[in-house]
C-alpha cells in the first residue's frame, strides 16, 4: 500500500476553487524561491491572517498575507496596487464581455 502524499496533488480537480487561488499560490512560492522573503515570515503572516479571519477562505487569507508581506518588504506599493485593482473592478463592471482586455496588471516596485 502506497502512503498518502504529504502535499496535495495540485493536478487533482478541486485543489483550488478558482484560477486566482492557484495563481497567488504559485506567485508566493516563486517570490520566496527568488529570495524576496523567508518562508517563516510568510507562514507567520498567513497564520495570523487565518486566526484573525476564521470565516475567510484559506486563499483569501493567503492573498492578504502575501500583500501584507510584499508591502512590508517594499516589493509592492499598496496605494498603486489598490488604485489598479479599483480600475480593473470599474472596467469589469462596465465591460460587456466582448472586448478583450490587453493591458496587463503590473506590480510596481516601491520607490
C-alpha positions in Angstrom: 0.0 0.0 0.0 1.3 3.4 -1.0 1.4 6.0 1.8 -0.6 9.2 1.3 1.5 12.1 -0.1 2.3 14.9 2.4 1.5 17.6 -0.2 -1.8 18.0 -2.1 -2.0 16.7 -5.6 -2.1 20.0 -7.4 -3.2 18.4 -10.7 -6.3 16.9 -9.0 -9.5 18.9 -9.7 -10.8 20.7 -6.7 -7.4 21.5 -5.2 -8.1 25.2 -6.0 -11.6 26.5 -6.1 -10.7 29.2 -8.7 -7.8 30.0 -11.0 -6.7 33.0 -8.9 -6.1 30.7 -6.0 -3.5 28.7 -8.0 -2.0 31.9 -9.3 -1.5 33.5 -5.9 -0.1 30.2 -4.5 2.4 30.0 -7.4 3.3 33.7 -7.1 4.1 33.4 -3.4 6.2 30.3 -3.9 8.1 31.8 -6.8 8.8 35.1 -4.9 10.1 33.0 -2.0 12.3 30.9 -4.3 13.8 34.2 -5.6 14.8 35.1 -2.1 12.4 38.0 -1.5 11.4 36.7 1.9 11.9 33.8 4.2 9.1 31.2 4.2 8.8 31.5 8.0 7.9 35.2 7.5 5.1 34.3 5.2 3.9 31.4 7.3 3.7 33.7 10.4 1.6 36.3 8.5 -0.6 33.6 7.0 -1.2 32.0 10.4 -2.1 35.5 11.9 -4.5 36.2 9.0 -6.2 32.8 9.4 -6.7 33.4 13.1 -7.9 36.9 12.6 -10.4 36.0 9.9 -11.5 32.4 10.6 -14.6 32.8 8.3 -12.5 33.8 5.3 -11.4 31.1 2.8 -7.8 29.9 3.0 -6.7 31.5 -0.2 -8.2 34.9 0.7 -6.0 34.7 3.8 -3.1 33.6 1.7 -3.7 36.6 -0.6 -3.9 39.1 2.3 -0.8 37.7 3.9 1.1 38.0 0.6 0.0 41.6 0.1 1.0 42.5 3.6 4.4 40.8 3.3 5.2 42.3 -0.1 4.1 45.7 1.1 6.3 45.5 4.2 9.3 44.3 2.1 8.9 47.3 -0.3 8.2 45.0 -3.2 4.6 46.2 -3.6 3.4 49.8 -3.5 0.0 49.2 -1.9 -1.5 52.5 -3.0 -0.7 51.8 -6.6 -1.9 48.3 -6.3 -5.2 49.3 -4.8 -5.7 52.0 -7.5 -5.1 49.5 -10.2 -7.4 46.9 -8.6 -10.1 49.5 -8.5 -9.6 50.4 -12.1 -9.9 46.7 -13.0 -13.1 46.4 -11.0 -14.6 49.5 -12.7 -13.6 48.2 -16.1 -15.2 44.8 -15.4 -18.4 46.3 -14.1 -18.8 48.3 -17.3 -17.5 45.5 -19.6 -19.9 43.8 -21.9 -17.5 40.8 -22.2 -17.0 41.3 -25.9 -13.9 43.5 -25.7 -10.5 41.8 -24.9 -8.5 43.5 -22.2 -5.0 43.7 -23.4 -3.4 45.8 -20.7 -1.8 43.5 -18.1 -1.9 44.1 -14.4 1.5 45.0 -13.1 3.2 45.2 -9.7 5.1 48.5 -9.4 8.1 48.2 -7.0 8.0 50.8 -4.2 10.5 53.7 -4.8 
